[in-house]
Amino acid sequence: MLDPSHRDQAQGTGYVVDCLWSARIAFEQSSDYASCVRRAIAFGNDTDTTAAVAGGLAGLRDGIDGIPVRWIDALRGQDLVSPLLARLREHLANPVMPNGE
């Protein structure tokens, strides 16, 4: 568990404890994916790490549909990732049990 005494010292650095606190604060102070990531970036310092952790939390809360379409459309390498995501979605919708059931 995160020590609450460090909460007020969150600065968005790459230090693990600070990153976790910064991401948690960004998550708690947002109601959607985009605002969570923007809040994490606003801490400054190690913005990519903090935003990645906060975005992961927001993704769990908001799902893939919570990510702004314009952000997804701007991603490079979609031709590589799209087929993999389609397979993942299919697997999640129709999981195969290890014993074949």
C-alpha positions in Angstrom: 0.0 0.0 0.0 1.1 3.5 -0.7 2.1 5.5 2.4 -0.4 8.4 2.6 2.3 10.7 4.0 3.9 10.9 0.5 0.7 11.9 -1.2 1.3 15.7 -0.9 4.9 15.2 -2.3 3.8 13.8 -5.7 5.8 15.5 -8.5 5.5 13.2 -11.5 9.0 11.9 -11.3 10.2 8.5 -12.4 10.7 7.3 -8.9 8.3 4.4 -8.5 6.5 5.6 -5.3 6.2 9.2 -6.7 5.0 7.9 -10.1 2.3 5.7 -8.4 1.1 8.6 -6.2 1.1 11.0 -9.2 -0.9 8.5 -11.3 -3.3 7.8 -8.5 -3.9 11.5 -8.0 -4.4 12.1 -11.7 -6.9 9.2 -11.7 -8.8 10.4 -8.7 -9.0 13.9 -10.0 -10.4 13.0 -13.4 -13.7 11.6 -14.7 -12.6 10.4 -18.1 -9.5 9.0 -19.9 -8.3 12.2 -21.6 -8.5 14.4 -18.4 -6.7 11.7 -16.5 -3.8 11.6 -18.9 -3.7 15.4 -19.2 -3.6 15.7 -15.4 -0.7 13.2 -15.2 1.2 15.1 -17.8 0.6 18.4 -15.9 2.8 17.1 -13.1 5.8 17.6 -15.4 9.1 15.7 -15.0 8.8 12.1 -16.2 5.5 12.7 -18.0 5.5 9.6 -20.3 5.9 7.3 -17.3 3.3 9.0 -15.1 0.8 9.3 -18.0 1.3 5.6 -19.0 0.5 4.5 -15.4 -2.4 6.9 -15.1 -3.7 6.0 -18.5 -3.6 2.3 -17.6 -5.8 3.1 -14.5 -8.2 5.2 -16.6 -8.3 2.5 -19.2 -9.5 0.0 -16.6 -12.1 2.4 -15.5 -13.2 3.8 -18.9 -12.5 1.0 -21.3 -11.0 1.3 -24.8 -14.0 3.4 -25.9 -12.9 6.0 -23.3 -9.8 6.9 -25.3 -10.5 9.8 -27.6 -10.9 8.7 -31.3 -8.6 11.5 -32.5 -5.8 10.1 -30.2 -6.3 6.6 -31.6 -6.4 7.9 -35.2 -3.1 9.7 -34.7 -1.2 6.5 -33.6 1.4 5.2 -35.9 1.7 1.5 -36.6 -2.1 0.8 -36.6 -1.7 -1.6 -39.5 0.4 -3.8 -37.2 -1.7 -3.4 -34.0 -5.2 -3.6 -35.4 -5.2 -7.3 -36.3 -3.7 -8.1 -32.9 -6.4 -6.1 -31.1 -9.1 -7.8 -33.2 -7.7 -11.2 -32.2 -7.6 -10.2 -28.5 -11.2 -8.9 -28.6 -12.3 -12.2 -30.3 -10.5 -14.2 -27.6 -12.1 -12.1 -24.8 -15.5 -12.5 -26.3 -15.1 -16.3 -26.9 -12.4 -17.6 -24.5 -11.2 -21.1 -25.1 -11.0 -23.2 -22.0 -7.8 -25.2 -21.5 -9.7 -28.5 -21.3 -11.6 -27.7 -24.6 -15.0 -26.9 -23.0 
